[in-house]
Amino acid sequence: MCFGGSFHSYLAKTYGEERFAYLYQDNSSRLTAYLNGLMPSLALDPAFFNAYGRSLDTLWQEWQASEKAQAKAQTATRVTHDGWDRMILNTTMAHCILPVAMPIKPAPDAVSTSSA
């Protein structure tokens, strides 16, 4: 999953679905919309500013701060019993999260301490 979906969800929940719809309506009505992939700041910034009164960069930073605050509020819980050879998430390729298999050190209580 890429961060774009979470960012869009944040915009719709924080500022309302009407503004979110207006963002795409405004952007698609511009000739510069064809440049979104090549020059996003030229093409997208005016649409984001018209819809939200802020630049794309400012909104992205607000979303990141919101995500960090939510992550800090969560309590840690163990997901596996033994902790070995589980899939973990690795952030690569322009902020996309890709699963990567890596051995993880087992929790101390999962290691057998019996003596022979």
C-alpha positions in Angstrom: 0.0 0.0 0.0 1.3 3.4 -0.9 0.8 6.4 1.3 -1.4 8.2 -1.2 -4.5 6.4 -0.1 -4.0 7.3 3.5 -3.2 10.9 2.6 -6.5 11.1 0.5 -8.4 9.6 3.4 -6.9 12.2 5.8 -8.0 15.0 3.5 -11.5 13.8 3.1 -12.0 13.1 6.9 -10.3 16.3 8.0 -11.6 18.8 5.5 -14.7 17.1 4.2 -15.6 15.1 1.1 -16.9 18.2 -0.7 -13.5 19.8 -0.7 -11.9 16.5 -1.7 -14.3 16.2 -4.7 -13.6 19.9 -5.6 -9.9 19.2 -5.6 -10.3 16.7 -8.4 -12.8 18.7 -10.2 -10.6 21.8 -10.2 -7.5 19.8 -11.1 -9.2 17.9 -14.0 -10.5 21.2 -15.4 -6.9 22.5 -15.9 -4.8 22.0 -19.0 -1.8 21.5 -16.6 -3.4 18.4 -15.2 -1.6 16.5 -18.0 1.6 17.5 -16.4 0.8 16.0 -12.9 3.4 13.1 -13.4 6.1 15.4 -14.8 5.8 18.6 -12.7 3.4 18.0 -9.8 4.0 21.4 -8.1 3.1 23.2 -11.3 0.0 21.1 -11.9 -1.3 20.2 -8.5 -0.4 23.1 -6.2 -3.0 25.4 -7.7 -5.7 22.8 -7.3 -4.7 22.0 -3.7 -4.6 25.7 -2.9 -8.0 26.4 -4.4 -9.6 23.4 -2.6 -7.8 23.7 0.8 -6.2 27.2 0.9 -2.8 25.4 1.4 -0.1 24.0 -0.8 0.3 20.3 -1.4 3.5 20.3 0.6 1.9 22.0 3.6 -1.0 19.5 3.6 1.4 16.6 3.2 3.4 17.8 6.3 0.1 18.1 8.2 -0.8 14.6 7.3 2.6 13.3 8.3 2.3 15.0 11.7 -1.1 13.5 12.2 0.2 10.0 11.3 3.1 10.4 13.8 0.8 11.6 16.5 -1.5 8.6 16.0 1.5 6.2 16.0 2.8 7.6 19.3 -0.6 7.2 20.9 -0.7 3.4 20.1 0.6 0.9 22.5 3.0 -1.8 21.3 1.8 -5.3 21.2 3.7 -8.5 20.2 2.3 -10.0 17.0 4.0 -13.4 16.9 4.9 -15.9 19.6 8.3 -17.0 18.5 9.3 -14.0 16.4 11.3 -15.9 13.8 11.0 -15.5 10.0 8.1 -13.2 10.0 7.2 -10.6 7.4 8.1 -7.1 8.4 7.4 -3.8 6.6 10.2 -1.9 4.8 9.7 1.6 3.5 11.2 2.0 0.1 10.4 3.3 -3.4 9.0 6.8 -2.9 7.2 6.0 0.4 5.6 2.7 -0.6 5.5 0.0 2.1 6.7 -3.3 0.8 6.8 -6.6 2.8 10.3 -8.0 3.3 11.0 -11.4 5.0 13.7 -11.0 7.7 14.5 -13.1 10.7 13.6 -11.3 13.9 15.3 -12.0 17.2 12.8 -13.9 19.5 11.5 -12.3 22.6 13.4 -13.4 25.8 10.4 -15.3 27.1 10.1 -17.3 23.8 13.7 -18.8 24.2 14.0 -22.1 26.0 16.2 -21.8 29.0 16.2 -25.4 30.0 19.6 -27.0 30.7 20.7 -30.5 29.6 
